[in-house]
Amino acid sequence: MSLPDIELRRAIIDTCLAMNRLGVNQGASGNLSARVDGGFLITPSGMPYDETEPADIVEMAFDGSYAGERRPSSEWRFHRDVLAARPDAQVVLHAHPTFATVLAVHGRPIPSFHYMVALAGGDSIRCAPYATFGTQELSDHALAALEGRRACLLANHGMIVLGNDLKGALALAVEVEALARQYVHALMLGQPTILPPEEIERVAEKMRSMKYGQGGGGEPDPDAPRRRG
């Protein structure tokens, strides 16, 4: 019998390997899910990504049941809850990148010190309160921190990002980690200037018009250069 969603399963593994290669994650500590009809696929619990095969990717339903021999990631609850609550998200990526985690262990959000914070959906990247991994409490905190956002930090833990697809989720995770690194370095010189909410909304609107980070093809940016002829 053929394995369902075989190409998506392979793409999940490839994305996990890229997470480690790009420094977004280390070892098997992160996890990744992608929506499918009737539920979602999620990485298995505790398996090194370079040893994971498509059959190891776990199919789950929104009632928390799963199929197959592998157990789903211990963080399946927030993957399930986020995908159920956010129809705009097709992918949930969780990882422990160094600089995002440095801020998270201090319970610090990432404010709008740089306009690229707008990529995460607002004028800050919130930090959810701490709760034990794998619990419903953690899932509830994550959902609240992600309200109106596509990324958040988890106190004393790591980050979550949402994506329209696997490529987009990975790209946003890389960007959030870059922002975290820049913010940590900026704090070494003192408190950086924070851009006001109205500027972040202006930036967000430009990004939406350009479909920034989504492959382009949006409405023309009024400030863009014009081709002659």
Contacts in CASP RR format, 6 or more apart in sequence:
PFRMAT RR
TARGET T0000
AUTHOR 0000-0000-0000
METHOD contacts of the structure
MODEL  1
MSLPDIELRRAIIDTCLAMNRLGVNQGASGNLSARVDGGFLITPSGMPYD
ETEPADIVEMAFDGSYAGERRPSSEWRFHRDVLAARPDAQVVLHAHPTFA
TVLAVHGRPIPSFHYMVALAGGDSIRCAPYATFGTQELSDHALAALEGRR
ACLLANHGMIVLGNDLKGALALAVEVEALARQYVHALMLGQPTILPPEEI
ERVAEKMRSMKYGQGGGGEPDPDAPRRRG
3 9 0 8 1.000
3 54 0 8 1.000
3 55 0 8 1.000
4 36 0 8 1.000
4 59 0 8 1.000
5 36 0 8 1.000
5 41 0 8 1.000
5 59 0 8 1.000
6 54 0 8 1.000
8 34 0 8 1.000
8 36 0 8 1.000
8 41 0 8 1.000
9 41 0 8 1.000
9 54 0 8 1.000
9 55 0 8 1.000
9 57 0 8 1.000
10 54 0 8 1.000
11 34 0 8 1.000
11 166 0 8 1.000
12 32 0 8 1.000
12 34 0 8 1.000
12 41 0 8 1.000
12 43 0 8 1.000
12 57 0 8 1.000
12 166 0 8 1.000
13 49 0 8 1.000
13 52 0 8 1.000
13 53 0 8 1.000
13 54 0 8 1.000
13 57 0 8 1.000
15 32 0 8 1.000
15 93 0 8 1.000
15 166 0 8 1.000
15 167 0 8 1.000
15 169 0 8 1.000
15 170 0 8 1.000
16 25 0 8 1.000
16 30 0 8 1.000
16 32 0 8 1.000
16 43 0 8 1.000
16 49 0 8 1.000
16 52 0 8 1.000
17 49 0 8 1.000
17 50 0 8 1.000
18 170 0 8 1.000
19 25 0 8 1.000
19 30 0 8 1.000
19 32 0 8 1.000
19 49 0 8 1.000
19 93 0 8 1.000
19 95 0 8 1.000
19 170 0 8 1.000
19 173 0 8 1.000
20 26 0 8 1.000
20 27 0 8 1.000
20 49 0 8 1.000
22 170 0 8 1.000
22 174 0 8 1.000
23 97 0 8 1.000
23 98 0 8 1.000
23 177 0 8 1.000
24 95 0 8 1.000
24 97 0 8 1.000
24 170 0 8 1.000
24 173 0 8 1.000
24 174 0 8 1.000
24 177 0 8 1.000
25 95 0 8 1.000
25 96 0 8 1.000
25 97 0 8 1.000
26 96 0 8 1.000
27 48 0 8 1.000
27 49 0 8 1.000
28 46 0 8 1.000
28 47 0 8 1.000
28 48 0 8 1.000
28 49 0 8 1.000
29 95 0 8 1.000
29 96 0 8 1.000
30 43 0 8 1.000
30 73 0 8 1.000
30 75 0 8 1.000
30 94 0 8 1.000
30 95 0 8 1.000
30 96 0 8 1.000
31 42 0 8 1.000
31 43 0 8 1.000
31 73 0 8 1.000
31 75 0 8 1.000
31 79 0 8 1.000
31 94 0 8 1.000
32 42 0 8 1.000
32 43 0 8 1.000
32 91 0 8 1.000
32 92 0 8 1.000
32 93 0 8 1.000
32 94 0 8 1.000
32 166 0 8 1.000
32 169 0 8 1.000
33 40 0 8 1.000
33 41 0 8 1.000
33 42 0 8 1.000
33 43 0 8 1.000
33 73 0 8 1.000
33 76 0 8 1.000
33 79 0 8 1.000
33 83 0 8 1.000
33 91 0 8 1.000
33 92 0 8 1.000
34 40 0 8 1.000
34 41 0 8 1.000
34 90 0 8 1.000
34 91 0 8 1.000
34 166 0 8 1.000
35 83 0 8 1.000
35 89 0 8 1.000
35 90 0 8 1.000
35 91 0 8 1.000
36 59 0 8 1.000
38 61 0 8 1.000
38 62 0 8 1.000
39 59 0 8 1.000
39 60 0 8 1.000
39 61 0 8 1.000
39 62 0 8 1.000
39 83 0 8 1.000
40 59 0 8 1.000
40 60 0 8 1.000
40 62 0 8 1.000
40 79 0 8 1.000
40 80 0 8 1.000
40 83 0 8 1.000
41 57 0 8 1.000
41 58 0 8 1.000
41 59 0 8 1.000
41 60 0 8 1.000
42 57 0 8 1.000
42 58 0 8 1.000
42 60 0 8 1.000
42 72 0 8 1.000
42 73 0 8 1.000
42 76 0 8 1.000
42 79 0 8 1.000
43 49 0 8 1.000
43 52 0 8 1.000
43 57 0 8 1.000
43 58 0 8 1.000
43 72 0 8 1.000
43 73 0 8 1.000
44 52 0 8 1.000
44 56 0 8 1.000
44 57 0 8 1.000
44 58 0 8 1.000
44 70 0 8 1.000
44 71 0 8 1.000
44 72 0 8 1.000
44 73 0 8 1.000
45 70 0 8 1.000
45 71 0 8 1.000
45 72 0 8 1.000
45 73 0 8 1.000
45 74 0 8 1.000
46 73 0 8 1.000
47 56 0 8 1.000
47 70 0 8 1.000
56 70 0 8 1.000
57 70 0 8 1.000
58 66 0 8 1.000
58 67 0 8 1.000
58 68 0 8 1.000
58 70 0 8 1.000
58 71 0 8 1.000
58 72 0 8 1.000
58 73 0 8 1.000
59 66 0 8 1.000
59 67 0 8 1.000
59 68 0 8 1.000
60 66 0 8 1.000
60 67 0 8 1.000
60 72 0 8 1.000
60 76 0 8 1.000
60 80 0 8 1.000
62 80 0 8 1.000
62 83 0 8 1.000
62 84 0 8 1.000
64 76 0 8 1.000
64 80 0 8 1.000
66 72 0 8 1.000
66 76 0 8 1.000
73 79 0 8 1.000
74 133 0 8 1.000
74 134 0 8 1.000
75 94 0 8 1.000
75 133 0 8 1.000
75 134 0 8 1.000
75 138 0 8 1.000
76 134 0 8 1.000
77 134 0 8 1.000
77 135 0 8 1.000
77 136 0 8 1.000
77 138 0 8 1.000
77 139 0 8 1.000
78 92 0 8 1.000
78 94 0 8 1.000
78 134 0 8 1.000
78 138 0 8 1.000
78 139 0 8 1.000
78 142 0 8 1.000
78 143 0 8 1.000
78 160 0 8 1.000
79 92 0 8 1.000
79 94 0 8 1.000
80 139 0 8 1.000
81 139 0 8 1.000
81 140 0 8 1.000
81 142 0 8 1.000
81 143 0 8 1.000
82 89 0 8 1.000
82 92 0 8 1.000
82 139 0 8 1.000
82 142 0 8 1.000
82 143 0 8 1.000
82 146 0 8 1.000
82 160 0 8 1.000
82 162 0 8 1.000
83 89 0 8 1.000
83 92 0 8 1.000
85 143 0 8 1.000
86 146 0 8 1.000
86 162 0 8 1.000
88 162 0 8 1.000
88 164 0 8 1.000
89 150 0 8 1.000
89 162 0 8 1.000
89 163 0 8 1.000
89 164 0 8 1.000
90 163 0 8 1.000
90 164 0 8 1.000
90 165 0 8 1.000
91 162 0 8 1.000
91 163 0 8 1.000
91 164 0 8 1.000
91 165 0 8 1.000
91 166 0 8 1.000
91 168 0 8 1.000
91 169 0 8 1.000
92 160 0 8 1.000
92 161 0 8 1.000
92 162 0 8 1.000
92 163 0 8 1.000
92 169 0 8 1.000
93 160 0 8 1.000
93 161 0 8 1.000
93 162 0 8 1.000
93 163 0 8 1.000
93 169 0 8 1.000
93 170 0 8 1.000
93 172 0 8 1.000
93 173 0 8 1.000
94 158 0 8 1.000
94 159 0 8 1.000
94 160 0 8 1.000
95 158 0 8 1.000
95 159 0 8 1.000
95 173 0 8 1.000
96 157 0 8 1.000
96 158 0 8 1.000
96 159 0 8 1.000
97 158 0 8 1.000
97 159 0 8 1.000
97 173 0 8 1.000
97 176 0 8 1.000
97 177 0 8 1.000
97 180 0 8 1.000
98 177 0 8 1.000
98 181 0 8 1.000
99 177 0 8 1.000
99 180 0 8 1.000
99 181 0 8 1.000
99 183 0 8 1.000
99 184 0 8 1.000
100 153 0 8 1.000
100 158 0 8 1.000
100 159 0 8 1.000
100 176 0 8 1.000
100 177 0 8 1.000
100 180 0 8 1.000
101 157 0 8 1.000
101 158 0 8 1.000
101 159 0 8 1.000
102 180 0 8 1.000
102 184 0 8 1.000
103 109 0 8 1.000
103 110 0 8 1.000
103 127 0 8 1.000
103 153 0 8 1.000
103 180 0 8 1.000
103 183 0 8 1.000
103 184 0 8 1.000
104 127 0 8 1.000
104 153 0 8 1.000
104 154 0 8 1.000
104 155 0 8 1.000
104 156 0 8 1.000
104 157 0 8 1.000
104 158 0 8 1.000
104 159 0 8 1.000
105 155 0 8 1.000
105 156 0 8 1.000
107 127 0 8 1.000
107 153 0 8 1.000
107 155 0 8 1.000
107 156 0 8 1.000
108 127 0 8 1.000
108 153 0 8 1.000
109 124 0 8 1.000
109 125 0 8 1.000
109 126 0 8 1.000
109 127 0 8 1.000
109 153 0 8 1.000
110 117 0 8 1.000
110 124 0 8 1.000
110 125 0 8 1.000
110 153 0 8 1.000
110 176 0 8 1.000
110 179 0 8 1.000
110 180 0 8 1.000
110 183 0 8 1.000
111 117 0 8 1.000
111 123 0 8 1.000
111 124 0 8 1.000
111 183 0 8 1.000
111 194 0 8 1.000
112 118 0 8 1.000
112 122 0 8 1.000
112 123 0 8 1.000
112 124 0 8 1.000
112 194 0 8 1.000
112 195 0 8 1.000
112 196 0 8 1.000
112 197 0 8 1.000
112 199 0 8 1.000
112 200 0 8 1.000
113 182 0 8 1.000
113 183 0 8 1.000
113 186 0 8 1.000
113 192 0 8 1.000
113 193 0 8 1.000
113 194 0 8 1.000
113 195 0 8 1.000
114 179 0 8 1.000
114 182 0 8 1.000
114 183 0 8 1.000
114 195 0 8 1.000
115 195 0 8 1.000
115 199 0 8 1.000
115 200 0 8 1.000
115 203 0 8 1.000
116 175 0 8 1.000
116 179 0 8 1.000
117 123 0 8 1.000
117 124 0 8 1.000
117 125 0 8 1.000
117 179 0 8 1.000
117 200 0 8 1.000
118 200 0 8 1.000
118 201 0 8 1.000
118 203 0 8 1.000
118 204 0 8 1.000
118 207 0 8 1.000
119 150 0 8 1.000
119 172 0 8 1.000
119 175 0 8 1.000
119 207 0 8 1.000
119 212 0 8 1.000
119 213 0 8 1.000
120 149 0 8 1.000
120 150 0 8 1.000
120 151 0 8 1.000
120 161 0 8 1.000
120 172 0 8 1.000
120 175 0 8 1.000
120 176 0 8 1.000
121 148 0 8 1.000
121 149 0 8 1.000
121 150 0 8 1.000
121 151 0 8 1.000
121 204 0 8 1.000
122 148 0 8 1.000
122 149 0 8 1.000
122 200 0 8 1.000
122 204 0 8 1.000
123 195 0 8 1.000
123 197 0 8 1.000
123 200 0 8 1.000
123 201 0 8 1.000
125 149 0 8 1.000
125 151 0 8 1.000
125 152 0 8 1.000
125 153 0 8 1.000
125 176 0 8 1.000
125 179 0 8 1.000
126 145 0 8 1.000
126 146 0 8 1.000
126 149 0 8 1.000
126 152 0 8 1.000
126 153 0 8 1.000
127 145 0 8 1.000
127 152 0 8 1.000
127 153 0 8 1.000
127 154 0 8 1.000
127 155 0 8 1.000
128 138 0 8 1.000
128 141 0 8 1.000
128 142 0 8 1.000
128 144 0 8 1.000
128 145 0 8 1.000
128 152 0 8 1.000
128 153 0 8 1.000
128 154 0 8 1.000
128 155 0 8 1.000
129 141 0 8 1.000
129 155 0 8 1.000
130 141 0 8 1.000
130 154 0 8 1.000
130 155 0 8 1.000
130 156 0 8 1.000
130 157 0 8 1.000
131 137 0 8 1.000
131 138 0 8 1.000
131 140 0 8 1.000
131 141 0 8 1.000
132 138 0 8 1.000
133 157 0 8 1.000
138 154 0 8 1.000
138 157 0 8 1.000
141 154 0 8 1.000
142 152 0 8 1.000
142 154 0 8 1.000
142 160 0 8 1.000
145 152 0 8 1.000
145 153 0 8 1.000
145 154 0 8 1.000
146 152 0 8 1.000
146 160 0 8 1.000
146 162 0 8 1.000
150 161 0 8 1.000
150 162 0 8 1.000
150 163 0 8 1.000
150 172 0 8 1.000
151 159 0 8 1.000
151 160 0 8 1.000
151 161 0 8 1.000
151 162 0 8 1.000
151 172 0 8 1.000
151 173 0 8 1.000
151 176 0 8 1.000
152 159 0 8 1.000
152 160 0 8 1.000
153 159 0 8 1.000
154 160 0 8 1.000
159 173 0 8 1.000
159 176 0 8 1.000
159 177 0 8 1.000
161 169 0 8 1.000
161 172 0 8 1.000
161 173 0 8 1.000
161 176 0 8 1.000
162 169 0 8 1.000
162 172 0 8 1.000
163 169 0 8 1.000
163 172 0 8 1.000
164 214 0 8 1.000
168 213 0 8 1.000
168 214 0 8 1.000
171 213 0 8 1.000
183 192 0 8 1.000
186 192 0 8 1.000
206 212 0 8 1.000
206 221 0 8 1.000
206 223 0 8 1.000
207 213 0 8 1.000
209 218 0 8 1.000
209 219 0 8 1.000
209 220 0 8 1.000
209 221 0 8 1.000
210 216 0 8 1.000
210 217 0 8 1.000
210 218 0 8 1.000
210 221 0 8 1.000
210 224 0 8 1.000
211 217 0 8 1.000
211 218 0 8 1.000
END
